[in-house]
Amino acid sequence: MEAYEGAGPGEGVLDLSRLNLSSLSLDNVSEERKRDTRQLYLTFNRLTSLPVSVCLFSNLEFLDISNNGMSVICEDITRLIKLRTLIAKNNRLDEFSLPKEFGSMQLEVLNFSGNRFEVMPGQLMNLQRLQSLSLGGNRLKSIPGEIENLTSLELLYLGGNQITCIPPELANLPYLSYLVLCDNRIQSIPPQLTRLHSLRSLSLHNNLLTYLPREILSLVRLHELSLRGNPLVVRFVKEMTYDPPSLLELAARTVKSRNVPYSPCDLPSHLLHYLDLASKCPNPKCAGVYFDSCVRHIKFVDFCGKYRLPLMHYLCSPECTSPCSSNPQSDAESEDKSSVPADRLQRVLLG
């Protein structure tokens, strides 16, 4: 027990790692040491639950409990009102392991990688100050739409799970700069991600992507895009499946394309909302818009003079697609080089 007093490489740090602890008794730790400890390391022990005595470190700011056999985090952790970083990698935690009031904590960094979470606990969605969330190497199959509540989030690491799709609500995180979704089962990227104006790095390698939304080019701060290990291909069968627009859409298209004036007193609220959903046709030779009926279209962007990245966009009608030709890649022509500024996407990892 006397070893506790001398542990730690510096003032404010108490390192109790690799001591084969199955429980934690602090009888011989002075009150002063408990009060002065800012960082506590309990890694590589045999703890199956977070010891209640940890909460006696009233000024604790950093706690690392990684590499134990931990399956429960006790309610008392919420008493650590100054705790900002919790690292709990490589344990046996799941969605039932957290205390009910865990979401009331003021955590800024949380790392639950290498555990057994199958869903993201609802308590995590209440951590308003959270800037970094890591849940890599778990068993997650989805990302809850409530992720949008984490408005302070800057880094989200979800690599090595079983996630199949990305909710559009993810695009509502204004400060998200680093998004890691590698080694999952994702088949498509929602175009709403274009709203992630702070995004600098996007890791999507080792998924099931065959194309990306064209809107990804509008991520003005994106400098790193990792796509290796996806079935990205350079030829597609042209899809001409096209449902004729409804009378509602035809009328709305006419209002928008001819700039017919209207005001809130002219139309019911649901029609006003519908008109606000107009998407401009990306074909530069077309001035039209679309709402519900559109044509899927693949074009390609050249990167690094070597790779052709397939991008999906939507046109308002079949007449907007490229004319037929004998060239088998007539529907796989490249975007103009001007669409990809030279100072953007400095690292595109395809191979």
Salt bridges, closest charged atoms under 4 A:
GLU31 OE2 - LYS34 NZ 3.24
GLU61 OE2 - ARG38 NE 3.78
ASP76 OD2 - ARG79 NH1 2.87
GLU108 OE2 - ARG129 NH2 2.81
GLU224 OE2 - ARG347 NH1 2.50
GLU239 OE1 - ARG296 NH1 3.54
GLU249 OE2 - ARG253 NH2 2.79
ASP302 OD1 - ARG308 NE 3.37
GLU335 OE2 - ARG214 NE 3.28
